[in-house]
Amino acid sequence: MPEGITLIKNAKIINEGRITEGDILIKGAYIDEVSSSISAKSAQVKIIDAEGNYVMPGAIDDQVHFREPGLTHKATIETESKAAVAGGITSFIEMPNTNPQTTTVEKLNEKFDIAANSSYANYSFMFGGTNDNLDEILKVNPKEVAGLKIFLGSSTGNMLVDDPKVLEKIFSSTDMVISVHCEDEATIRRNTEAYLKKYGEDIPMEAHPLIRSEEACYLSSSQAIELAKKTGARLHVFHLSTAKEMELFTNKIPLKDKKITAEVCIHHLWFSDEDYRTKGSLIKWNPAVKTAKDRDALWKALLDDRIDVIATDHAPHTLEEKQQNYTKAPSGGPLVQHAVVAMFEAYHKGKINLETIVQKMCHNPAILFQVEKRGFIREGYFADLVIVNANQPWNVKKDNILYKCGWSPFEGTTFKSRISHTFVNGKLAYQNFKVNQQRFGQCLTFER
């Protein structure tokens, strides 16, 4: 019997809209068999008793900022992928606003080299669009790169694309998924100036969703969608944050046939503007966390399939950076270690069922980006698997936070569910708060 055989017994398997009791046999990097009962045919088989806990596919996070190269005092691919694996995220797609930016094929390949040597999780990268790099965009191999990322609002690294002719040319020239950050820069600038005039540098953090307003989000996302319809581009709108934007999306088409898709992030589902009083800049993201009414609308759209994917927009900064005043504190926060258990918490509160969590965090990212042989528990697929004990409470505190930045907006939160095991490509990468120091991550490939 060849080496590398693991049998997961007594699992409640969450997969493809059902929860079934059964066993999963892993051979090498792949799922060999899924059945109601599988016997170990050799003493060499490693048996893991799931003890009636849930087994789900590893989550695929379609939007993270792991800060490497150039911003590694905040995070690295090594540190954040380790946190991701501990959080049940086995694959990630990382964004291009690093330093230098990932806007040439040369810089893209350098990031692939870094990840190949350091990533605990499976990885791919978005290629960044700018006002003047269409030639480089056309060189990208769509079988190896997740897609194209365009910032239609200001970002770390100044990657704002604001030339309408360039945008239309990009949208018309590629078949890749174009993922967009939608906030209207002129509206934000105007609002910022008004608040600076009123408060000087001491703008209250509660003003963030008024500065990066509903209007700024809707104006930008509606224009991006209009352009996608005009050009036939395949558009994916990142981190939606407002009730008003929900009218722009449909649930009347199967995901595989949608040309325009939508994502929501954990923080927009969890927090509201009422939390700025206690959390301050720790929940300062772009787009901003908005009202409870907006949050409710996001949940409704998520559950009726107008929103297709749940992601994190994991974007760490040091605590020192975040503790500055409003105008200086950067936007973004770390989330990959706590995203899956946060959604299980929503399950405990009756907001969502487990099948839908798996659909939005595992199946749909795989379908949307055409990820090869991941995101499902299927025979012949890569064995990216997560065991979750839904009734083992734990508290988020400094000594169990794995992010390089050392903090979390969830610090002090008690989650009812705990991830006990994470498998990456058939190897046990994490078990009970301990990450295997061997790295098993592979480069994602895409069926295009």
C-alpha positions in Angstrom: 0.0 0.0 0.0 1.5 3.4 -1.0 2.4 6.0 1.6 0.2 9.0 2.4 -3.2 7.3 3.0 -5.5 8.8 5.5 -9.1 7.7 6.4 -11.4 10.2 8.0 -14.1 8.3 9.8 -17.5 9.3 11.3 -17.9 12.7 9.6 -20.9 14.8 8.9 -19.9 15.8 5.4 -21.2 19.2 4.2 -21.1 19.2 0.4 -23.2 20.2 -2.6 -26.2 21.3 -0.6 -26.4 18.2 1.7 -25.1 17.0 5.0 -24.4 13.3 5.0 -22.7 11.0 7.5 -19.8 9.1 6.1 -16.1 8.5 5.6 -13.5 10.0 3.3 -10.4 8.2 2.1 -7.4 10.3 1.1 -4.6 8.9 -1.1 -1.6 11.2 -1.7 -2.9 14.6 -2.6 -6.4 13.5 -3.6 -9.8 12.3 -2.3 -9.9 8.6 -3.3 -13.3 7.6 -2.0 -16.3 9.2 -0.2 -18.8 6.6 1.2 -21.1 5.9 4.1 -18.5 3.5 5.5 -14.9 2.8 4.4 -12.8 0.1 6.1 -9.0 0.5 6.5 -7.5 -2.2 4.4 -4.0 -1.8 5.8 -2.2 -1.0 9.1 -0.4 1.8 7.2 -3.6 3.8 6.8 -3.7 6.7 9.2 -7.2 6.9 10.7 -8.7 10.2 12.0 -11.9 9.9 13.9 -14.0 13.0 13.1 -16.2 11.9 16.1 -19.4 13.1 14.4 -18.0 16.6 13.7 -18.4 18.4 10.4 -16.1 18.0 7.4 -16.2 20.7 4.7 -14.1 21.5 1.7 -11.3 23.9 2.4 -12.5 27.5 1.9 -11.2 29.5 -1.1 -10.7 33.1 -0.2 -10.9 35.2 -3.4 -9.6 38.4 -1.9 -6.6 38.8 0.4 -3.7 41.2 0.8 -0.7 39.3 2.2 1.5 42.4 1.7 4.5 40.7 0.1 6.7 42.1 -1.4 7.4 45.5 0.0 5.1 45.7 3.0 6.3 42.8 5.0 6.4 44.6 8.3 2.6 44.2 8.2 2.4 40.6 6.9 4.0 38.0 4.6 2.7 35.2 2.4 4.2 32.8 5.0 2.6 34.3 8.1 -0.8 34.9 6.6 -1.1 31.6 4.8 -0.3 29.9 8.1 -3.1 31.9 9.7 -5.4 31.0 6.8 -4.8 27.3 7.2 -5.5 27.5 10.9 -8.8 29.2 9.9 -9.9 26.5 7.4 -8.9 28.6 4.3 -6.9 26.2 2.2 -6.6 28.4 -1.0 -6.3 32.1 -1.4 -6.2 34.7 -4.3 -3.9 37.6 -3.4 -4.2 41.2 -4.6 -1.8 43.2 -6.7 -1.4 46.4 -4.6 2.0 45.3 -3.1 5.2 47.2 -3.5 6.2 47.0 -6.3 2.7 46.5 -7.7 1.8 43.3 -9.6 1.3 45.0 -12.9 3.9 43.3 -15.0 4.3 39.6 -15.8 7.8 39.8 -14.3 6.5 41.0 -10.9 3.8 38.5 -11.0 6.3 35.7 -11.5 8.3 37.0 -8.6 5.3 36.6 -6.3 4.7 33.1 -7.6 8.3 32.3 -6.7 7.8 33.7 -3.2 4.6 31.7 -2.6 6.2 28.5 -4.0 8.8 28.7 -1.3 6.7 29.9 1.6 3.0 29.3 1.4 1.2 26.9 3.7 -2.0 27.2 1.6 -2.7 26.9 -2.1 -2.3 30.2 -3.9 -2.9 32.4 -6.9 -2.7 36.1 -7.6 -4.7 38.8 -9.3 -2.9 40.8 -11.9 -3.3 44.5 -11.5 -4.8 46.8 -14.1 -3.6 50.4 -14.4 -4.1 53.3 -16.7 -1.2 52.2 -18.9 -0.5 48.4 -18.7 -2.8 46.9 -21.3 0.1 45.3 -23.1 1.1 43.5 -19.9 -2.5 42.4 -19.2 -2.6 40.7 -22.6 0.5 38.6 -21.8 -1.1 37.0 -18.7 -1.8 33.2 -18.9 -5.5 32.7 -17.8 -4.8 29.1 -16.9 -2.3 30.2 -14.2 -3.7 33.5 -13.0 -7.0 34.0 -11.1 -8.0 37.1 -12.8 -7.6 40.9 -13.2 -8.0 43.4 -10.4 -9.0 47.0 -11.0 -9.3 49.6 -8.3 -12.1 52.1 -9.2 -11.4 53.8 -5.9 -8.1 54.8 -4.3 -6.0 52.0 -2.8 -2.8 51.1 -1.1 -0.1 51.6 -3.8 -2.1 54.2 -5.8 -3.5 51.8 -8.4 -6.6 53.9 -9.2 -7.8 53.4 -12.8 -9.8 56.6 -13.6 -9.5 56.9 -17.4 -12.8 55.9 -18.9 -11.3 55.0 -22.3 -8.7 52.8 -20.7 -11.3 51.1 -18.6 -13.5 50.3 -21.7 -10.4 49.0 -23.5 -9.5 46.7 -20.7 -13.0 45.5 -20.3 -13.2 44.8 -24.1 -9.8 43.1 -24.3 -9.8 40.3 -21.8 -11.8 37.1 -21.2 -10.5 36.8 -17.7 -12.7 37.6 -14.6 -12.3 41.3 -13.9 -12.6 42.0 -10.2 -13.3 45.5 -9.1 -13.1 47.7 -6.0 -16.0 50.2 -6.5 -15.9 53.5 -4.8 -16.2 56.8 -6.6 -13.0 58.8 -5.9 -14.5 62.3 -6.6 -17.3 61.7 -4.2 -14.9 60.5 -1.5 -12.6 63.5 -2.0 -15.5 65.9 -1.8 -16.8 64.3 1.4 -13.3 64.2 3.0 -12.8 67.9 2.3 -16.1 68.7 4.0 -15.1 66.7 7.1 -11.6 68.2 7.2 -13.2 71.6 7.1 -15.5 70.7 10.0 -13.1 68.7 12.3 -9.5 69.3 11.0 -7.4 66.2 11.5 -9.7 65.0 14.4 -12.4 63.5 12.2 -14.4 61.0 14.3 -14.0 57.3 13.1 -17.9 57.2 12.9 -17.6 59.5 9.9 -15.9 56.9 7.8 -19.1 55.4 6.3 -20.3 59.0 5.6 -17.1 59.9 3.8 -16.8 56.6 1.9 -20.6 56.8 1.5 -23.4 54.8 0.0 -23.4 57.3 -2.9 -19.7 56.7 -3.6 -20.2 52.9 -3.7 -23.4 52.9 -5.8 -22.1 55.4 -8.3 -19.0 53.4 -9.0 -20.5 49.9 -8.9 -23.4 50.9 -11.2 -21.0 52.4 -13.7 -18.8 49.2 -13.7 -21.8 47.0 -14.2 -23.0 49.3 -17.1 -19.6 49.0 -18.7 -19.5 45.2 -18.3 -22.9 44.9 -20.0 -21.8 47.2 -22.8 -18.6 45.3 -23.4 -19.6 41.8 -22.5 -16.9 41.6 -19.9 -16.9 39.0 -17.1 -17.2 41.2 -14.0 -16.9 40.3 -10.3 -17.7 43.1 -7.8 -15.7 42.8 -4.6 -16.8 43.6 -1.0 -20.2 45.1 -1.4 -21.3 47.2 1.5 -24.7 48.9 0.9 -28.4 48.0 0.6 -28.7 50.2 -2.5 -26.2 48.2 -4.5 -28.2 45.0 -4.1 -30.6 46.2 -6.7 -27.8 45.9 -9.3 -27.6 42.1 -9.0 -29.7 39.2 -10.0 -30.4 35.7 -8.7 -32.3 34.5 -11.8 -29.3 32.9 -13.5 -27.2 29.9 -12.4 -23.7 31.0 -11.2 -21.9 29.3 -14.0 -23.9 31.4 -16.5 -23.6 34.7 -14.7 -21.5 37.4 -16.4 -21.8 39.7 -13.4 -21.2 38.3 -9.9 -20.9 39.7 -6.4 -19.0 39.2 -3.2 -19.5 40.2 0.4 -16.9 40.2 3.2 -17.1 38.9 6.7 -16.7 42.3 8.3 -19.7 43.8 6.4 -21.8 40.8 7.6 -20.7 41.1 11.2 -20.1 44.7 12.2 -22.2 47.9 11.7 -21.5 51.6 12.2 -22.6 51.2 15.8 -19.3 49.3 16.4 -17.0 52.3 15.6 -17.6 53.5 19.1 -15.9 50.5 20.6 -13.7 49.2 17.8 -12.6 52.5 16.2 -10.0 52.1 13.5 -9.9 48.4 14.0 -13.0 48.1 11.8 -11.9 50.9 9.4 -12.1 49.2 6.0 -12.6 50.4 2.4 -15.5 50.2 1.6 -16.6 51.2 5.0 -18.7 49.2 7.4 -22.1 50.9 7.2 -25.5 50.7 8.9 -27.3 47.8 10.4 -29.9 48.3 7.6 -27.2 47.8 5.1 -25.9 44.7 6.9 -29.4 43.2 6.9 -29.7 43.8 3.2 -26.4 42.1 2.5 -27.5 39.1 4.5 -30.8 39.0 2.5 -28.9 39.2 -0.8 -26.5 36.6 0.3 -29.2 34.1 1.1 -31.3 34.8 -2.0 -28.2 34.3 -4.3 -27.8 37.9 -5.5 -24.4 37.7 -3.7 -22.4 34.7 -4.8 -19.2 34.6 -2.6 -18.2 35.3 1.0 -14.5 36.4 1.3 -12.4 38.3 3.8 -10.5 41.1 2.1 -7.8 40.2 4.7 -5.7 43.4 4.8 -3.5 43.7 7.9 -1.7 46.7 9.2 0.4 47.0 12.4 -1.4 48.1 15.6 0.7 51.2 15.7 -0.5 52.2 12.2 -4.1 51.6 13.1 -3.9 53.6 16.3 -3.3 56.8 14.5 -6.0 59.4 14.0 -8.7 59.1 11.3 -6.8 60.7 8.4 -3.6 58.7 9.1 -5.0 55.3 10.2 -4.9 52.9 7.1 -8.0 50.9 6.1 -8.1 47.2 6.4 -7.7 44.4 9.0 -6.8 40.7 9.4 -9.5 38.1 9.0 -8.4 34.8 7.5 -8.0 32.9 10.8 -11.5 33.7 12.0 -13.7 33.9 8.9 -15.0 30.3 8.8 -15.7 30.2 12.6 -17.4 33.7 12.3 -19.8 32.2 9.7 -20.4 29.2 11.9 -21.3 31.6 14.6 -23.9 33.1 12.2 -25.2 29.5 11.8 -25.5 29.1 15.6 -27.6 32.4 15.6 -29.9 31.0 12.9 -28.9 33.4 10.2 -27.5 30.8 7.7 -27.3 27.1 7.3 -24.1 25.2 6.9 -24.8 24.1 3.4 -25.0 27.7 2.3 -21.8 28.6 4.1 -20.0 25.9 2.2 -21.7 27.0 -1.1 -20.5 30.6 -0.7 -17.0 30.0 0.8 -16.0 26.8 -1.1 -18.1 25.8 -4.1 -18.9 29.2 -5.6 -15.3 30.6 -5.6 -14.3 27.4 -7.4 -17.0 27.8 -9.9 -16.7 31.5 -10.4 -12.9 31.4 -11.0 -12.9 27.9 -12.6 -10.5 26.6 -10.1 -9.3 23.1 -11.1 -10.4 20.2 -8.8 -10.9 22.2 -5.6 -13.8 23.6 -3.6 -15.8 20.3 -3.4 -15.6 17.0 -1.6 -15.5 14.8 -4.7 -13.5 11.7 -5.6 -10.5 12.7 -7.8 -10.4 16.2 -6.3 -7.6 17.6 -4.2 -8.0 16.7 -0.6 -8.4 20.2 0.8 -10.6 19.4 3.9 -11.5 21.0 7.2 -12.9 19.4 10.3 -15.0 21.7 12.4 -16.3 21.0 15.9 -19.4 23.1 16.1 -19.6 22.9 19.9 -16.1 23.6 21.3 -16.0 27.2 22.4 -12.8 29.2 22.4 -11.8 32.8 23.0 -9.8 34.9 20.6 -6.9 36.4 22.5 -3.4 37.7 21.7 -1.6 34.3 22.3 -3.7 32.4 19.7 -3.7 35.1 17.0 -1.4 34.0 14.2 -1.4 37.1 12.1 2.0 38.9 11.9 0.3 42.1 13.0 -0.7 40.4 16.2 -4.2 41.7 16.6 -7.8 40.9 15.4 -11.0 42.8 15.4 -12.5 39.7 16.9 -10.1 39.8 20.0 -12.2 39.0 23.1 -14.9 37.2 21.0 -15.9 33.7 22.1 -16.7 31.5 19.1 -18.8 28.4 19.7 -17.1 26.5 16.8 -13.4 25.4 16.5 -11.5 24.1 13.6 -9.7 21.0 14.7 -8.0 19.8 11.5 -7.1 21.3 8.1 -5.8 19.2 5.2 -4.0 20.8 2.3 -3.4 18.6 -0.7 -4.0 15.5 1.4 -1.5 16.4 4.2 -2.5 17.3 7.7 -1.5 21.0 7.8 -3.1 22.0 11.1 -4.4 20.3 14.2 -5.8 21.8 17.4 -4.0 25.2 17.4 -0.8 23.8 15.9 0.3 24.4 12.3 2.5 21.7 10.7 5.8 23.5 9.9 5.9 21.7 6.6 4.3 23.6 3.8 1.9 21.8 1.5 0.5 24.7 -0.6 0.4 24.4 -4.4 -0.2 26.9 -7.1 -3.9 26.9 -8.2 -4.7 26.1 -11.8 -7.8 27.2 -13.7 -9.9 25.3 -16.2 -10.1 27.8 -19.0 
